[in-house]
Amino acid sequence: DLGTYNGVTSQGGAQCAVGTLCWTVQNATFNLPYLWVPATGGGAVYRYITNTGGRDGPFFTGVKPGWPVARGVAPGDSPSRTAVNGFDSTLWVANQGLASPGNAAPGSGVAHLDFEGKMLCYGGVPGIAKATAIDGNGDIWVGSYSNKLMYKFSGTEVDPTTSPPTCRLLLTAPTIIRPFGAAADRGFIWVTSGSTTP
């Protein structure tokens, strides 16, 4: 009762008892009609406006020494998986680290961008970063495909003493498979493999 209802109601209705929180999809408005799409070869992501079909970007996903805290820092190293944080609309992008010859971008890791594409922090994920999922606390889980590990980074905390700021690593967890894709539910991170061999 202290917040603002957006897409839900507790006032009752045809399928909703008074005092019960119910979806009101027909009345819901979406304030952020955007879709983020990685351009792996370009080291960037683009933001598509789903209402109009327009496109913004590129927003680079890499970092470099002495970087400015601004949009378009440097091309990322093969950005692939994305995850949008529903709490603050920030974007996480896994850079696979599959550099082509002459690509000076940093290797495998995860970039955290704000809604406008500004880099917030960068976290290293050795061994081909792929699977990404945001848990119920707003923290990001990123899979190391080669090393069979999941890295959990804070969704809000960074180390500002480094350049660029480092996303705060909370823990690593071993998996029995090579993380290729991931999803989160209320209490678990689900990981899929992209290989038939462990």
C-alpha positions in Angstrom: 0.0 0.0 0.0 3.0 2.3 0.2 3.9 2.0 -3.5 2.3 2.6 -6.8 0.4 -0.1 -8.6 1.6 -0.7 -12.2 -0.1 -3.5 -14.0 -1.6 -4.9 -10.8 -4.5 -4.1 -8.5 -5.9 -5.0 -5.0 -9.2 -3.3 -5.5 -11.1 -6.3 -6.7 -12.7 -7.1 -10.0 -14.3 -9.8 -12.1 -11.6 -12.3 -11.4 -10.0 -10.7 -8.4 -11.2 -10.6 -4.7 -10.8 -7.4 -2.9 -7.4 -7.3 -1.0 -5.8 -9.9 -3.3 -3.0 -8.7 -5.6 -4.0 -9.5 -9.2 -2.6 -8.8 -12.6 -4.5 -6.3 -14.7 -2.8 -6.9 -18.0 -5.4 -5.1 -20.1 -4.7 -1.9 -18.2 -0.9 -2.3 -17.8 1.3 0.3 -19.4 4.9 -0.4 -20.2 7.2 2.6 -19.6 10.3 1.0 -21.1 9.4 -0.5 -24.5 13.0 -1.5 -25.3 14.8 -4.6 -26.4 18.6 -4.9 -26.2 20.3 -6.9 -29.0 24.0 -7.8 -29.0 26.1 -7.2 -32.2 28.8 -9.8 -31.5 31.1 -8.8 -34.3 30.8 -5.1 -33.5 31.5 -5.4 -29.8 28.3 -3.6 -29.0 24.6 -3.8 -28.1 21.7 -1.9 -29.7 18.6 -0.7 -28.1 15.4 -1.2 -30.2 12.3 0.7 -29.4 9.6 -1.9 -29.7 6.7 0.6 -30.1 8.3 2.3 -33.2 10.9 -0.1 -34.5 13.6 2.6 -34.0 17.1 1.8 -32.9 19.7 3.5 -30.6 23.4 2.7 -30.4 25.8 1.2 -30.8 26.6 1.0 -27.0 30.0 -0.6 -26.6 30.5 -3.3 -24.0 34.3 -3.2 -23.5 36.7 -1.2 -21.4 40.2 0.2 -21.7 42.8 1.5 -19.2 42.0 5.1 -18.1 38.5 4.8 -19.5 36.0 7.6 -19.2 32.8 6.8 -17.4 30.7 7.4 -20.5 28.8 5.7 -23.2 30.9 4.0 -25.9 34.0 3.2 -24.0 35.5 0.5 -26.2 34.2 -2.4 -28.3 33.5 -5.5 -26.2 35.1 -8.8 -27.0 32.3 -10.8 -28.7 29.2 -9.7 -26.6 26.6 -12.4 -26.7 24.2 -13.0 -23.8 22.2 -10.1 -22.2 20.0 -9.8 -19.1 17.9 -6.8 -18.1 17.5 -6.0 -14.4 13.8 -5.5 -13.8 14.6 -3.5 -10.6 16.5 -0.7 -12.2 16.4 -1.3 -16.0 20.2 -1.7 -16.2 21.7 -4.1 -18.7 24.3 -6.9 -18.2 26.2 -8.2 -21.2 28.4 -11.2 -21.3 31.5 -10.7 -23.5 32.7 -14.2 -24.6 36.3 -13.3 -25.1 36.6 -14.8 -28.5 38.8 -12.0 -29.9 39.6 -12.0 -33.6 43.2 -11.2 -34.6 43.9 -7.5 -34.0 41.1 -7.1 -31.5 42.5 -5.2 -28.5 39.3 -5.5 -26.4 39.5 -7.2 -23.0 38.7 -10.8 -22.8 35.9 -12.8 -21.3 33.8 -10.9 -18.8 30.5 -9.1 -18.0 29.7 -5.4 -18.5 27.1 -3.6 -16.5 25.5 -0.7 -18.4 22.9 1.8 -17.2 19.6 2.4 -19.1 21.4 5.0 -21.3 24.2 2.7 -22.2 26.8 4.2 -19.8 29.3 1.6 -18.4 28.9 1.1 -14.6 31.4 -1.6 -14.0 33.2 -4.6 -15.5 33.8 -8.1 -14.1 36.2 -10.6 -15.3 34.8 -14.1 -16.1 37.7 -16.3 -17.3 36.8 -19.1 -19.8 34.2 -17.8 -22.3 31.4 -15.9 -20.5 28.0 -17.1 -21.7 25.0 -17.9 -19.5 23.4 -14.9 -17.7 20.5 -14.7 -15.3 19.4 -12.1 -12.7 18.2 -13.5 -9.4 15.5 -12.2 -7.1 18.0 -9.9 -5.3 19.0 -8.2 -8.5 22.4 -9.9 -8.6 23.8 -11.3 -11.9 25.0 -14.9 -12.4 27.4 -15.4 -15.4 28.6 -18.8 -16.6 32.2 -19.6 -17.5 31.7 -22.1 -20.3 35.2 -23.5 -20.3 35.7 -23.6 -16.6 32.2 -25.0 -15.6 31.7 -22.2 -13.1 28.9 -19.7 -12.3 30.1 -16.2 -11.2 27.7 -14.2 -9.0 28.2 -10.4 -9.1 26.4 -7.8 -7.0 23.8 -5.9 -8.9 24.6 -2.7 -7.1 28.1 -2.8 -5.5 31.3 -1.9 -7.3 35.0 -1.3 -6.4 35.6 2.3 -7.4 39.3 2.2 -6.7 40.0 0.3 -10.0 39.9 1.7 -13.5 37.4 0.8 -14.7 35.3 0.1 -11.6 35.1 -3.6 -10.9 31.7 -5.3 -10.4 31.8 -6.8 -7.0 32.2 -10.6 -7.2 30.1 -12.3 -4.5 30.9 -15.9 -5.1 31.7 -18.7 -7.6 29.8 -21.9 -7.8 30.9 -25.1 -9.7 28.6 -26.8 -12.2 28.8 -30.2 -13.7 28.1 -28.9 -17.2 29.4 -26.1 -19.4 27.0 -23.1 -18.8 25.5 -22.0 -22.1 22.2 -20.5 -21.0 20.6 -19.6 -17.6 17.3 -18.5 -16.0 16.3 -17.7 -12.5 13.1 -18.4 -10.5 12.2 -17.5 -7.0 15.0 -19.4 -5.4 17.2 -21.2 -8.0 19.4 -20.5 -10.9 18.8 -23.0 -13.7 21.7 -23.7 -16.1 21.7 -25.4 -19.5 24.6 -26.8 -21.4 25.5 -26.2 -25.0 27.5 -29.4 -25.3 26.6 -33.1 -25.1 29.8 -33.8 -23.3 30.4 -32.5 -19.8 
